[in-house]
Amino acid sequence: MSIDDNSQQEQKRLASVWDLDGTLLRTDVFAESVIRLTLRQPWLVLAIVYWLCKGRGYCKGRVAAIAES
């Protein structure tokens, strides 16, 4: 393998991560997900408050997991 082959393989393994909050969209995807979740399952409002107390990243993960299912 040459150096170019190694760098090409390394580039294939890199993940692309995007922060879309305000960059490409006018609204916050997290806020939309929370609103949609509370409209569908209003009893989760207290859980969302609890998750926010544990941190915004934790809350985003929990909301995303529920929204996907």
VOKEMAR-266112 format. One record per residue (C-alpha): y, x, z; residue in three letters. Coordinates in steps of 0.5 Angstrom, whole numbers. Each point is the difference from the previous one (the first is absolute). Example, Ala and Ser with C-alpha at 12.3 -4.5 7.8 and 13.67 -1.06 7.14 Angstrom:
// residues 2
<rec><north>-9</north><east>25</east><up>16</up><r>ala</r></rec>
<rec><north>7</north><east>2</east><up>-2</up><r>ser</r></rec>
// end
This chain:
// residues 69
<rec><north>0</north><east>0</east><up>0</up><r>met</r></rec>
<rec><north>7</north><east>2</east><up>-2</up><r>ser</r></rec>
<rec><north>6</north><east>0</east><up>5</up><r>ile</r></rec>
<rec><north>2</north><east>-6</east><up>-5</up><r>asp</r></rec>
<rec><north>-6</north><east>-4</east><up>1</up><r>asp</r></rec>
<rec><north>1</north><east>1</east><up>8</up><r>asn</r></rec>
<rec><north>7</north><east>-3</east><up>0</up><r>ser</r></rec>
<rec><north>-2</north><east>-6</east><up>-5</up><r>gln</r></rec>
<rec><north>-6</north><east>-2</east><up>5</up><r>gln</r></rec>
<rec><north>5</north><east>1</east><up>6</up><r>glu</r></rec>
<rec><north>5</north><east>-5</east><up>-3</up><r>gln</r></rec>
<rec><north>-5</north><east>-5</east><up>-1</up><r>lys</r></rec>
<rec><north>-2</north><east>0</east><up>7</up><r>arg</r></rec>
<rec><north>7</north><east>-1</east><up>2</up><r>leu</r></rec>
<rec><north>2</north><east>-7</east><up>2</up><r>ala</r></rec>
<rec><north>6</north><east>-4</east><up>-2</up><r>ser</r></rec>
<rec><north>4</north><east>-3</east><up>6</up><r>val</r></rec>
<rec><north>6</north><east>-5</east><up>-2</up><r>trp</r></rec>
<rec><north>5</north><east>-2</east><up>5</up><r>asp</r></rec>
<rec><north>3</north><east>-7</east><up>-3</up><r>leu</r></rec>
<rec><north>4</north><east>-2</east><up>5</up><r>asp</r></rec>
<rec><north>7</north><east>-1</east><up>-3</up><r>gly</r></rec>
<rec><north>-2</north><east>5</east><up>-6</up><r>thr</r></rec>
<rec><north>-3</north><east>-4</east><up>-5</up><r>leu</r></rec>
<rec><north>0</north><east>-7</east><up>3</up><r>leu</r></rec>
<rec><north>6</north><east>-4</east><up>3</up><r>arg</r></rec>
<rec><north>-4</north><east>-2</east><up>6</up><r>thr</r></rec>
<rec><north>-4</north><east>3</east><up>5</up><r>asp</r></rec>
<rec><north>-8</north><east>-1</east><up>-1</up><r>val</r></rec>
<rec><north>-1</north><east>0</east><up>7</up><r>phe</r></rec>
<rec><north>5</north><east>-5</east><up>2</up><r>ala</r></rec>
<rec><north>-3</north><east>-5</east><up>-6</up><r>glu</r></rec>
<rec><north>-7</north><east>2</east><up>3</up><r>ser</r></rec>
<rec><north>2</north><east>-2</east><up>7</up><r>val</r></rec>
<rec><north>3</north><east>-7</east><up>-2</up><r>ile</r></rec>
<rec><north>-6</north><east>-2</east><up>-5</up><r>arg</r></rec>
<rec><north>-5</north><east>2</east><up>6</up><r>leu</r></rec>
<rec><north>4</north><east>-4</east><up>5</up><r>thr</r></rec>
<rec><north>1</north><east>-6</east><up>-5</up><r>leu</r></rec>
<rec><north>-8</north><east>0</east><up>-1</up><r>arg</r></rec>
<rec><north>-2</north><east>2</east><up>7</up><r>gln</r></rec>
<rec><north>6</north><east>-2</east><up>5</up><r>pro</r></rec>
<rec><north>-4</north><east>2</east><up>6</up><r>trp</r></rec>
<rec><north>0</north><east>7</east><up>-2</up><r>leu</r></rec>
<rec><north>7</north><east>0</east><up>2</up><r>val</r></rec>
<rec><north>-1</north><east>3</east><up>7</up><r>leu</r></rec>
<rec><north>-5</north><east>5</east><up>-3</up><r>ala</r></rec>
<rec><north>5</north><east>3</east><up>-5</up><r>ile</r></rec>
<rec><north>5</north><east>1</east><up>6</up><r>val</r></rec>
<rec><north>-5</north><east>3</east><up>4</up><r>tyr</r></rec>
<rec><north>-2</north><east>5</east><up>-6</up><r>trp</r></rec>
<rec><north>8</north><east>1</east><up>-1</up><r>leu</r></rec>
<rec><north>0</north><east>3</east><up>7</up><r>cys</r></rec>
<rec><north>-6</north><east>4</east><up>-2</up><r>lys</r></rec>
<rec><north>5</north><east>3</east><up>-5</up><r>gly</r></rec>
<rec><north>2</north><east>-2</east><up>-7</up><r>arg</r></rec>
<rec><north>-5</north><east>4</east><up>-4</up><r>gly</r></rec>
<rec><north>-6</north><east>-3</east><up>4</up><r>tyr</r></rec>
<rec><north>3</north><east>-7</east><up>-1</up><r>cys</r></rec>
<rec><north>0</north><east>1</east><up>-8</up><r>lys</r></rec>
<rec><north>-7</north><east>3</east><up>0</up><r>gly</r></rec>
<rec><north>-2</north><east>-7</east><up>4</up><r>arg</r></rec>
<rec><north>4</north><east>-4</east><up>-4</up><r>val</r></rec>
<rec><north>-3</north><east>3</east><up>-7</up><r>ala</r></rec>
<rec><north>-7</north><east>0</east><up>3</up><r>ala</r></rec>
<rec><north>1</north><east>-8</east><up>1</up><r>ile</r></rec>
<rec><north>4</north><east>-1</east><up>-6</up><r>ala</r></rec>
<rec><north>-6</north><east>3</east><up>-4</up><r>glu</r></rec>
<rec><north>-5</north><east>-4</east><up>2</up><r>ser</r></rec>
// end
